[in-house]
Amino acid sequence: MQQVVTVGDDVISEIRMVRALADWGGVVCAILALTFATLTAIASCCCTRPKYSKPEDLIKSDRPKDEAELKLNPK
């Protein structure tokens, strides 16, 4: 025994749309993820970073350096 089902054109078009979303959904998500990762990498590489400062430059001493300290740190 064989049964025949008639499907309307609107149902077929919706099934095709769901199939297309299932086929291309992963590709769209991957493209969005790659775009986000690229923009994040560009933003992190191009942002201005503070220059490194030496700790001894931050702490200034008013006392004069003795002879041993001058040999270690000639500045």
C-alpha positions in Angstrom: 0.0 0.0 0.0 1.4 3.4 -1.0 0.3 6.7 0.4 0.6 10.0 -1.5 1.0 13.3 0.3 0.5 16.6 -1.4 2.8 19.4 0.0 2.0 23.0 -0.8 4.5 25.4 -2.4 4.8 27.5 0.7 5.8 24.5 2.8 8.4 23.5 0.2 9.9 27.0 0.2 10.1 27.0 4.0 11.8 23.6 4.0 14.3 24.9 1.4 15.0 28.0 3.5 15.6 25.9 6.6 17.9 23.6 4.6 19.8 26.7 3.3 20.2 28.0 6.8 21.5 24.7 8.0 24.0 24.5 5.2 25.3 28.1 5.4 24.8 28.8 9.1 28.1 27.3 10.1 30.0 29.1 7.4 28.5 32.4 8.5 29.4 31.8 12.1 32.9 30.9 11.2 33.3 34.0 9.1 32.0 36.2 11.9 34.4 34.5 14.4 37.4 35.0 12.1 36.4 38.7 11.5 36.1 39.3 15.3 39.5 37.6 15.9 41.1 39.6 13.2 39.8 42.9 14.5 40.8 42.0 18.0 44.3 41.2 16.9 44.6 44.4 14.9 43.3 46.4 17.9 45.6 44.9 20.3 48.7 45.3 18.1 47.9 48.9 17.1 47.0 50.3 20.5 49.6 52.5 22.2 51.4 50.9 25.0 53.0 52.8 27.8 56.7 52.8 27.6 58.6 50.7 30.2 60.2 52.8 32.9 63.0 51.6 35.1 62.1 51.4 38.8 65.2 53.4 39.8 63.9 56.2 37.6 60.7 56.3 39.6 62.4 56.6 42.9 64.6 59.7 43.0 67.0 60.1 45.9 68.4 63.5 47.1 71.4 62.0 48.7 74.6 61.9 46.8 75.9 58.5 45.6 78.9 57.0 47.3 81.8 55.4 45.5 80.5 51.8 45.5 77.1 52.9 44.1 78.8 55.0 41.4 80.7 51.9 40.3 77.5 49.8 40.1 75.3 52.5 38.6 77.4 55.1 36.7 74.4 57.3 35.9 
